[in-house]
Amino acid sequence: MTDGHDYRDPHDVAVLVQALRRRTTRPWTLMEVCGGQTHAIVRFGLDNLWPAELTLIHGPGCPVCVTPIGYIDAALALAARPEVILGSFGDMLRVPGTRQDLLAARAMGADVRVLYSPLHALELARREPTRQVVFFAVGFETTAPASALAVRQAQLEGLRNFSLLVAHVRVPPALRAILAAPGNRVQGFLAAGHVCTVMGYHEYEPLARAARVPIVVTGFEPVDILQGVLACVGQLEDGRAEVENQYARCVRRVGNTTAQALLEEVFEVVPRDWRGLGVIAESGLGLRAAYADYDALQRFGWEPGQGLEHSACRSGAVLTGQLRPNECPAFGTGCTPEAPLGAPMVSSEGACAAYYRYRRPLPVDAEPA
Ligand code: SF4
């Protein structure tokens, strides 16, 4: 979001880099939570600008990437039913399941469609009353309100041929799990600005206090990210652990209370399995009993299984920051955006896709672009 300011201004970037170099006196390890932030860091080479003492670990903030393979397999099973139209965001259709992805299922005759929102799926259900329209709903708290709105509207209209395969996840429990993991190195977080536009940042305050970690709500442009990192490092250098809001042009402490009320009405907090992180208590959203008719798993009597990653894919290690994407042996060879082995190479917010796009060593005989 812009307010007329140029958040890529080279002069501002240079000033912030200098400030960061002055402020950093010791090694610190931070995590940028959101895949959009990862892409900006890699795209603009920000990590080549800041001091060597500073390490940023790429976090699990790409919703397509963290959706576990068992849910992809469940979507494939639903799509195989002749009465079902299965829709989701474009990236989801290319994520490999245990045996194939949804695009391959479409090539074999399944009715799988790219849909831009659950409301688009609702519209399709109105137009196709003899078919069952299932929307594969992935995403953080940012996209969940649109799912909630679609379900509530379907109930109001008495639509019986619309349902959601719900894979929405919540960020704060994932941060708690990362901090509690054995060998955790994260000392501060850049929280995802867009999630906080919906949820605010008050729910991060107990976490910052209890775990003694600074959390800075941060946007997605170079100046945003450098300001977020500078604020986080400043707290660490001072021995503080607070929640700060760098993204004040979009985020209020309380967030969007209308969207939160909608989420509260339609969804309840449930445990959820994350690719790479496993099952995390209170980290998912599931439909409340009053809306259970719109739960595709219940409607079609299906339970997501474990699924099986490609044996060469190290996405779990990438998503938990144990491995840089270009350290994966399959990176750029066995695994490319055209033929991905795992979700982080598919998604437009995936860390592997970011490294492939911006950090791939060119063949020695390649002409510069
Ligand atoms: S480069 Fe490909 S195979 Fe390696 S972790 Fe990323 S998605 Fe998986």
Boltz pocket constraint, residues with backbone or C-beta under 6 A from the ligand:
constraints:
  - pocket:
      binder: B
      contacts: [[A, 312], [A, 313], [A, 314], [A, 315], [A, 318], [A, 325], [A, 328], [A, 329], [A, 330], [A, 331], [A, 332], [A, 335], [A, 336], [A, 340], [A, 341], [A, 342], [A, 343], [A, 344], [A, 345], [A, 346], [A, 352]]
      max_distance: 6.0
